[in-house]
Amino acid sequence: MTDGKYEGYYHYLPVNEAAISWGMYLTGVGRVAVPPDAEYPPNGHPGLYQFTWARGRVLPEFQMVLISKGTGIFESEDTGEIPVAAGHAFLLFPGVWHRYKPQKNTGWHEHWISFNGVMTHRLQELDLIHPQRAVGSVKGYKAVTKSFDRLIQRVKASPNQNSVMLSMQVMALIASVIEAMAGPGEIAGGNRTVRQKEISDPLVAETLDLIWTHSDRAFTVKAFADRLAVSRRVLERRFSAELGHTILEEMIACRLSRAKRLLRETRLGVKEVAYIAGFPSEERMRVTFNATENMSPSQYRAAAFDRGVK
């Protein structure tokens, strides 16, 4: 897009049922350098995306905008009016009225992506993003700007293709911006983990890393202790004090978790699942399933598929 005043590029991608099924998909990308005293926003966008300052806009999808130069104003029904400057980003949410513009005397440079999908809505459900926290300062925004440019270059190279790999690049970009807009604890749920408590003992943290990285092999508690240069007794005591269960129980939980996932998500044979998950034998896996799930691995797989779990 070059019309004498503006320099930039934008493109809206094709979206079909296949793209929607990926969970997160890109609908559009763009960048524009708005000079001082220029009219904003530039014309030429589809009616769905075009807006004026007087009436604002409501989108049916998400959009992320990064300002890399200049100053301006952002306003939404949830945030009110907020000044923005180089290094700020703002998120636009489906169904939420908003408007934004550069200051006449400075103009601005913006990069943006439009996206949607159930995974994006899940971010909002987890409170990682929220309309009331739509604006933030992006640490290291110059590096993030380059990430936007790489995504835009990929779209320019294949403007009629919307791919899974493109969606993965979008997910990485969104994650980097969310992380850069706030440190741990500043976004509600942003430091959420599958564990119910933080691991404060570094020896226990190292042990967990070994278990979840190497428990598919024939490791013993003593082998872990030897590798960490501590006695088995010390290791077991500190592990139990930190987590409330034994190292062996953690190893079994790790193997069981992997086995369940393989049974749900693959057609691998039960014996092969037992081997990949780290159980010493198919029989040992069967005994573990009977003790924890009250069913055999085959019954677990059948029940999962009956529930529609793929």
C-alpha positions, 0 to 999 in steps of 0.5 A: 500500500503506497498512496503518496502519504502512507507506506505499508502493506496489508492483506486478508487471508482466506479462511475455511473450515479446515483453518477454523479446526486448527484452533487458532488462525490468522485472518489478516496482517498489516503494517503502515507508517502514518505521517504527521497530519495524515487522515486516519485510518487509511482507506481501502480495507474491507468494510468489516475492518474500516472505521472512523474515529466518530463511530469507532468499530466492533470486530467479530475477531481478535486483533493485536496492534503494536506501535513502534513509532509516534504517539496516539490514543486508544479507547474502548468501552472497557478501558476508556481513553488511554494514551499510547506511544512507541513500545505500546501494544493493544488488543482488540476483542470480539464484540468490544467497541473500540477506536484508536488514532495517532496524534496529528503532530506525530503520526505513528508506525503500526503493525497488526494481526487479526486472528481468531479460534477456540484457542484464542478464546481459551486465553480469555477464559484463562484470564491471560488476556482481558478487555480491561487490560487491553493496553500495555508496554511491550518490553523489547518491542523492537525485537517484537516488531521484527517478528511482526515483519517476519510474519508479514513477509511470510504472508506476502510470499504466499498471500493465498495460503493459510496454513497450520505452520502460519498459525503456529507462527501467529501463536508464537507472536501472540505469546511473546507479546502477552509475555512482554506486556507484563511480567509474571504475576502481573497478568492474572493466571499468567504464571499458572502451572499444572502443579498446584504449588511452586517448586522452591527446592532446587534439588526437587526441581532438578529431580522433577526435570529428570523424572519427566525427561528420563522416566521412560528409561529404566531409572531408579531412585538411587540412579537419580540420587547418584546423578544429583550427587546426594544420598537417596535418603536426603533426596527422598526426604526433601522430595516428599517434604516439597511435594507430599509424595515419593519420587517413585509415585511421581515416576509412576504418575509421569508414566501413567500420564504419558500412557493415557495420552498415547492411548487416547491420541494414537492407535499404537498397540498397548504393548508399544504404549507401555514401552514408550511410556516407560513401564518395565512391562505391559503387565506392570502398566495393566496393574497400574491402570487397574489400581488407579483407573479401575480398568485395563489400558484397553478399557481406558482407550475404549472409554476414551473413544466412546466419549469422543476423545481423540 
